[in-house]
Amino acid sequence: MLAVSGIICSVAIAAPTYVGTEGGDVAVSGYDAVSYFTGPGIPLKGDAKFTVKHDGAQYHFANAENATLFAADPAAFAPQFGGHCAWAMARGYLAPGDPEQYAVVDGKLYLNFNRDVKAKWDANRANFITSGHKNWKQLPADAKFGG
């Protein structure tokens, strides 16, 4: 069942989902998290009428089908590290993730801060992913950007 106001899903995470600085609680800057896996090769902007709540954030989707897929298994589609920059997390701190600077690696979505940071991350993805997951597990729940 999908309600326009969303579906409540909860999974414990180490730090809050990144929802940007423009106010509100929208994850992935409003991009459709499922579209990274099923879309036309570029992420699609979501629509607020297809909203699913997960980990304290609202995820918007391009259509009801994508919202339903996400609601059934958020962990399969939500960005790693709560949507924070994967390179920063590998270095042990939080930074915003840009939904247009991304990679899907082994079925997981990773966002990076900007194009330059993504290039650094791409140069050593495997090690950065390993370090990022280790750091994410150890990150204090009240962690803030930059450390």
C-alpha positions as CSV (number, residue, x, y, z in Angstrom):
1,M,0.0,0.0,0.0
2,L,1.4,3.4,-1.0
3,A,0.0,6.6,0.5
4,V,0.7,10.0,-0.9
5,S,2.0,11.1,2.4
6,G,4.4,8.3,2.5
7,I,5.1,5.0,4.2
8,I,7.1,4.8,7.4
9,C,10.1,2.5,7.3
10,S,12.8,2.5,9.9
11,V,16.2,1.0,9.9
12,A,18.9,1.9,12.5
13,I,21.7,4.0,11.0
14,A,24.8,5.6,12.5
15,A,24.1,9.2,11.5
16,P,21.2,11.0,10.0
17,T,20.2,10.9,6.4
18,Y,21.6,13.9,4.5
19,V,18.7,16.1,3.5
20,G,20.5,19.1,2.2
21,T,20.5,22.7,3.5
22,E,17.6,24.1,1.6
23,G,15.2,23.2,4.5
24,G,12.8,20.4,4.8
25,D,13.6,16.7,5.1
26,V,14.0,15.5,1.5
27,A,16.7,13.0,0.8
28,V,18.9,12.8,-2.4
29,S,17.9,16.4,-3.2
30,G,14.5,15.1,-4.4
31,Y,16.0,12.6,-6.9
32,D,14.3,9.2,-7.3
33,A,16.7,6.8,-5.6
34,V,15.2,3.8,-7.5
35,S,15.9,5.5,-10.9
36,Y,19.7,5.1,-10.3
37,F,19.1,1.3,-10.7
38,T,16.2,1.1,-13.2
39,G,16.1,4.5,-15.0
40,P,17.3,5.6,-18.4
41,G,21.0,5.8,-17.4
42,I,20.6,9.1,-15.6
43,P,18.9,9.7,-12.3
44,L,15.4,11.2,-12.5
45,K,13.9,13.9,-10.3
46,G,11.2,12.7,-8.0
47,D,7.8,14.2,-7.5
48,A,6.5,15.0,-4.0
49,K,3.2,13.2,-4.8
50,F,5.2,9.9,-4.7
51,T,6.8,10.1,-1.2
52,V,8.1,7.4,1.1
53,K,9.4,8.3,4.5
54,H,12.5,6.4,5.6
55,D,15.1,7.0,8.3
56,G,13.6,10.4,9.2
57,A,13.7,11.7,5.6
58,Q,11.3,11.9,2.7
59,Y,12.3,10.2,-0.5
60,H,10.6,11.4,-3.7
61,F,10.0,9.2,-6.7
62,A,9.2,9.7,-10.4
63,N,6.3,7.3,-10.3
64,A,4.2,5.1,-8.0
65,E,6.1,2.0,-9.2
66,N,9.4,3.3,-8.0
67,A,8.0,4.4,-4.7
68,T,6.5,0.9,-4.1
69,L,9.8,-0.7,-5.0
70,F,11.6,1.5,-2.5
71,A,9.0,1.0,0.3
72,A,9.4,-2.8,-0.1
73,D,13.2,-2.7,0.4
74,P,14.7,0.7,1.2
75,A,18.1,-0.8,1.8
76,A,18.3,-1.9,-1.8
77,F,18.0,1.6,-3.1
78,A,18.9,4.2,-0.5
79,P,22.3,5.7,-0.9
80,Q,25.1,4.4,1.3
81,F,26.2,6.5,4.2
82,G,22.8,8.2,4.4
83,G,23.5,10.0,1.2
84,H,26.6,11.8,2.6
85,C,29.7,12.0,0.4
86,A,31.3,8.5,0.1
87,W,34.9,10.0,-0.2
88,A,34.4,12.1,3.0
89,M,33.1,9.1,4.8
90,A,36.1,7.1,3.8
91,R,38.2,9.8,5.4
92,G,36.0,9.7,8.6
93,Y,33.8,12.7,8.3
94,L,30.4,13.9,6.9
95,A,30.0,16.0,3.8
96,P,27.0,16.6,1.6
97,G,26.4,14.1,-1.2
98,D,25.5,15.5,-4.7
99,P,22.9,13.3,-6.5
100,E,24.5,14.0,-9.8
101,Q,27.9,12.8,-8.7
102,Y,27.3,9.2,-8.1
103,A,28.3,5.6,-8.8
104,V,26.4,2.3,-8.4
105,V,29.0,-0.3,-7.2
106,D,28.0,-3.9,-6.5
107,G,24.3,-2.9,-6.4
108,K,24.8,0.0,-4.0
109,L,24.5,3.7,-4.6
110,Y,27.3,6.1,-3.5
111,L,27.1,9.9,-3.8
112,N,30.1,12.3,-3.8
113,F,30.4,16.0,-2.9
114,N,31.3,17.2,-6.4
115,R,33.0,16.1,-9.7
116,D,36.5,16.6,-8.4
117,V,35.9,14.6,-5.2
118,K,34.2,11.9,-7.3
119,A,37.3,11.6,-9.5
120,K,39.4,11.0,-6.4
121,W,37.0,8.5,-5.1
122,D,36.8,6.7,-8.5
123,A,40.6,6.3,-8.5
124,N,40.4,3.9,-5.5
125,R,36.8,3.0,-5.1
126,A,37.3,-0.4,-3.5
127,N,39.5,0.9,-0.7
128,F,37.3,4.0,-0.2
129,I,34.2,1.9,0.1
130,T,35.8,-0.4,2.6
131,S,37.0,2.6,4.7
132,G,33.7,4.3,4.3
133,H,31.7,1.4,5.7
134,K,34.1,1.0,8.6
135,N,33.9,4.7,9.5
136,W,30.1,4.8,9.1
137,K,29.7,2.0,11.7
138,Q,31.9,4.0,14.1
139,L,30.4,7.5,13.4
140,P,28.8,9.0,16.5
141,A,25.0,9.5,16.1
142,D,25.5,13.3,16.7
143,A,28.2,13.7,14.0
144,K,28.2,17.0,12.2
145,F,29.7,18.0,8.8
146,G,33.4,18.2,8.6
147,G,34.3,15.9,11.5
